[in-house]
Amino acid sequence: MQDLVGIVRTEHEMQQALACIESLTRRAARVSVRGNREYNPGWHTALDLENLLIVAEATARSALERKESRGGHFRDDFPDKDPAAGTFNLVAQQDGAGHMRISRESIAPMPRELKAVIEEMK
């Protein structure tokens, strides 16, 4: 994630990251831990691994869907801010089969008085 889905991102790198995540997910399915949690640092890592990979995939797929640069995240292949992208949130969800789906959900327009304050600050 640090190397391929960092602050500066490109589509090619994010596609590479998704392939790596898929490979790691297959490997993680075979992970097991012996013993108990006392004095066993691998115990929590093994328990957390599936969730870490789910979050990594959601992050990479959401970043890939966003075709602009905004805030602290920069798409080297889409360096400009897209005003239309400020009208929706990207939502990541797993379907019943475990496939990650990214959807766009509209957000309410900003109240006039708040928009005026923000415009003043520019």
C-alpha positions as a printed NumPy array, in Angstrom:
array([[  0.   ,   0.   ,   0.   ],
       [  2.785,   2.426,   0.894],
       [  4.576,   1.824,  -2.404],
       [  1.609,   1.584,  -4.787],
       [ -1.318,   3.421,  -3.167],
       [  0.507,   6.208,  -1.352],
       [ -0.176,   9.913,  -1.442],
       [  0.852,  10.195,  -5.12 ],
       [ -0.987,   7.555,  -7.138],
       [ -1.364,   6.335, -10.717],
       [ -3.859,   3.905, -12.207],
       [ -1.125,   1.45 , -13.196],
       [  0.294,   1.308,  -9.675],
       [ -3.127,   0.901,  -8.081],
       [ -3.931,  -1.972, -10.471],
       [ -0.635,  -3.585,  -9.393],
       [ -1.634,  -3.114,  -5.752],
       [ -4.985,  -4.834,  -6.34 ],
       [ -3.212,  -7.812,  -7.907],
       [ -0.896,  -8.002,  -4.876],
       [ -3.839,  -7.741,  -2.475],
       [ -5.635, -10.556,  -4.315],
       [ -2.54 , -12.754,  -4.039],
       [ -2.11 , -11.939,  -0.348],
       [ -5.799, -12.669,   0.293],
       [ -5.4  , -16.151,  -1.189],
       [ -2.305, -16.75 ,   0.946],
       [ -3.958, -15.346,   4.065],
       [ -6.774, -17.883,   3.775],
       [ -4.22 , -20.563,   4.676],
       [ -2.839, -18.758,   7.749],
       [ -3.263, -20.397,  11.111],
       [ -1.809, -19.868,  14.574],
       [ -0.948, -22.443,  17.167],
       [ -1.06 , -21.992,  20.878],
       [ -2.823, -19.105,  22.535],
       [ -2.542, -15.343,  22.604],
       [ -0.111, -15.12 ,  25.53 ],
       [  3.436, -14.324,  24.372],
       [  2.411, -14.989,  20.803],
       [  2.819, -11.89 ,  18.564],
       [  1.606, -13.828,  15.52 ],
       [ -1.764, -14.449,  17.156],
       [ -3.192, -10.95 ,  16.67 ],
       [ -1.532, -10.523,  13.292],
       [ -3.228, -13.675,  12.053],
       [ -6.589, -12.495,  13.418],
       [ -6.202,  -9.01 ,  11.892],
       [ -4.91 , -10.121,   8.497],
       [ -8.29 , -10.612,   6.784],
       [ -9.571,  -7.203,   7.932],
       [ -6.334,  -5.468,   6.944],
       [ -6.637,  -6.882,   3.435],
       [-10.316,  -5.861,   3.184],
       [ -9.437,  -2.276,   4.123],
       [ -6.488,  -2.27 ,   1.705],
       [ -8.724,  -3.407,  -1.156],
       [-11.442,  -0.86 ,  -0.32 ],
       [ -8.838,   1.913,  -0.215],
       [ -7.215,   0.921,  -3.514],
       [-10.524,   0.471,  -5.359],
       [-11.876,   3.789,  -4.052],
       [ -8.681,   5.606,  -5.001],
       [ -8.816,   4.049,  -8.469],
       [-12.419,   5.214,  -8.912],
       [-11.523,   8.804,  -8.056],
       [-10.314,  10.438, -11.279],
       [ -9.046,  13.666,  -9.727],
       [ -6.668,  15.108,  -7.153],
       [ -8.156,  16.492,  -3.953],
       [ -6.851,  17.207,  -0.485],
       [ -3.837,  15.177,   0.532],
       [ -4.317,  12.557,  -2.198],
       [ -2.858,  13.176,  -5.624],
       [ -3.495,  11.269,  -8.847],
       [ -0.432,  11.842, -10.998],
       [ -2.525,  10.823, -14.024],
       [ -5.418,  13.147, -12.998],
       [ -3.715,  16.202, -11.431],
       [ -6.71 ,  18.563, -11.521],
       [ -9.585,  18.903,  -9.068],
       [-12.975,  17.919, -10.528],
       [-15.811,  20.039,  -9.074],
       [-18.328,  17.263,  -9.852],
       [-16.417,  14.904,  -7.542],
       [-17.289,  17.183,  -4.636],
       [-20.957,  16.243,  -5.   ],
       [-20.667,  12.577,  -3.994],
       [-18.895,  10.199,  -1.643],
       [-17.378,   6.919,  -2.751],
       [-18.702,   4.015,  -0.688],
       [-16.974,   0.63 ,  -0.554],
       [-19.006,  -2.464,   0.346],
       [-18.529,  -6.177,   0.022],
       [-21.354,  -8.075,  -1.633],
       [-22.584, -11.469,  -0.421],
       [-19.849, -13.266,  -2.355],
       [-17.117, -11.1  ,  -0.804],
       [-16.488,  -8.955,  -3.909],
       [-15.734,  -5.302,  -3.238],
       [-18.114,  -2.835,  -4.897],
       [-17.577,   0.912,  -5.097],
       [-20.612,   3.146,  -5.497],
       [-21.242,   6.874,  -5.559],
       [-23.654,   8.353,  -3.058],
       [-24.756,  11.952,  -3.493],
       [-24.11 ,  14.335,  -0.662],
       [-26.375,  17.203,   0.308],
       [-25.383,  20.596,  -1.074],
       [-23.392,  22.771,   1.286],
       [-25.502,  25.337,   3.167],
       [-25.22 ,  28.829,   1.662],
       [-23.742,  30.417,   4.793],
       [-21.008,  27.775,   5.064],
       [-20.191,  28.063,   1.375],
       [-19.855,  31.839,   1.798],
       [-17.339,  31.366,   4.633],
       [-15.291,  28.941,   2.551],
       [-15.348,  31.248,  -0.468],
       [-14.145,  34.112,   1.758],
       [-11.145,  32.059,   2.842],
       [ -9.898,  31.442,  -0.723]])
